[in-house]
Amino acid sequence: MMTPVSATTPRVLLIDDDAGLRALLTELIEDSGFVALDAVHGQEALAMLRQQPVSPCLILLDLMMPVMNGWEFRQAQRADPGLATIPVIVLSARTDVQTSAQPLAAQAYLKKPVDIVHRQELVAQHCA
């Protein structure tokens, strides 16, 4: 049963171009009692973030996406004072995800396929 959504329900933004993964993670986020927002690429996510009255408690960020990739998104996010403090967890199929994403200063790095239990623990840690 889904938790009722209110203005104070924590939001999680998922940025990933994989529609199947977005659908799965959106369902898991909502089943955990959070509002799931999603974007296909970084540019769409930035526009969404700048229009939201309430910032998400966490961003789940893929690295390899069209239009604006994860590195470009994170650079733009960190340069925007209104968005810079939102924690980010990087998701990637890259075998060297932590090494390649280290300059992004993310709170955590998860390799795809994502360990669902670990992902849920990280979301709860940042959105409790």
C-alpha positions in Angstrom: 0.0 0.0 0.0 1.4 3.4 -1.0 2.0 6.0 1.6 -0.2 9.1 1.2 1.7 12.0 -0.4 1.8 15.3 1.3 3.8 18.5 0.9 6.3 17.2 3.5 6.8 13.7 2.0 10.5 13.4 1.1 11.3 13.4 -2.6 13.9 11.4 -4.5 15.0 12.4 -8.0 16.1 9.6 -10.3 18.0 10.7 -13.4 18.6 7.8 -15.9 17.9 7.3 -19.6 17.0 3.6 -19.1 13.2 3.6 -19.0 13.0 0.1 -17.5 15.3 0.9 -14.6 13.6 4.2 -14.0 10.2 2.4 -13.8 11.6 -0.2 -11.4 13.4 2.3 -9.1 10.4 4.7 -9.1 8.2 1.9 -7.9 10.7 0.9 -5.2 11.1 4.5 -4.1 7.4 5.1 -3.8 6.9 1.7 -2.0 9.4 3.0 0.5 7.1 6.0 1.3 8.9 8.7 -0.8 7.8 10.7 -3.8 9.7 9.6 -6.9 10.6 12.2 -9.5 12.4 11.1 -12.7 14.2 12.6 -15.6 15.7 11.1 -18.7 18.9 13.2 -18.7 20.6 16.0 -16.8 19.2 18.9 -18.6 15.6 17.7 -18.0 16.6 17.2 -14.3 18.0 20.7 -13.9 14.9 22.3 -15.3 12.7 20.1 -13.0 14.8 21.0 -9.9 14.6 24.7 -10.7 10.8 24.5 -10.9 10.2 22.4 -7.8 9.0 24.3 -4.7 10.6 21.6 -2.5 14.0 20.2 -3.3 14.5 16.4 -3.2 16.3 14.9 -0.3 18.4 12.8 -2.7 19.4 12.5 -6.3 20.1 9.1 -7.9 22.3 10.0 -10.9 23.3 7.8 -13.9 26.6 8.8 -15.6 26.0 7.9 -19.2 23.0 9.7 -20.7 22.3 11.7 -23.9 21.9 15.5 -24.0 23.5 16.1 -20.6 25.5 13.3 -18.9 26.0 12.8 -15.2 29.3 14.6 -15.0 27.8 17.7 -16.8 24.7 17.6 -14.6 26.8 17.4 -11.4 29.0 20.3 -12.5 25.9 22.4 -13.2 24.2 21.3 -9.9 27.3 22.1 -7.8 27.5 25.6 -9.5 23.9 26.4 -8.5 23.7 27.5 -4.8 20.1 26.5 -4.7 20.9 22.9 -5.8 24.5 22.3 -4.6 23.6 20.9 -1.2 21.3 18.1 -2.5 23.2 14.8 -1.9 23.9 12.6 -4.9 24.3 8.9 -5.3 25.9 7.9 -8.6 24.5 4.8 -10.4 26.5 3.4 -13.3 27.1 0.2 -15.3 30.8 1.2 -15.5 33.1 -1.3 -13.9 35.1 1.6 -12.5 32.2 3.6 -11.2 33.8 4.8 -8.1 37.0 5.8 -9.7 35.5 7.4 -12.8 32.9 9.3 -10.7 35.1 10.3 -7.8 35.5 13.9 -9.0 31.8 14.3 -8.6 32.1 14.2 -4.8 29.0 12.0 -4.5 27.8 10.5 -1.2 27.9 7.0 -2.7 28.5 5.0 -5.9 26.4 2.1 -6.9 27.2 -0.3 -9.8 24.3 -1.5 -12.0 22.6 -3.7 -11.7 21.8 -2.0 -8.5 21.7 -3.9 -5.2 18.1 -3.0 -4.2 18.7 -3.5 -0.4 21.8 -1.3 -0.4 20.0 1.4 -2.5 17.1 1.4 -0.1 19.5 1.8 2.9 21.2 4.7 1.2 17.9 6.4 0.3 16.6 6.0 3.9 19.9 7.3 5.3 19.6 10.5 3.3 15.9 11.0 3.4 15.0 10.0 7.0 
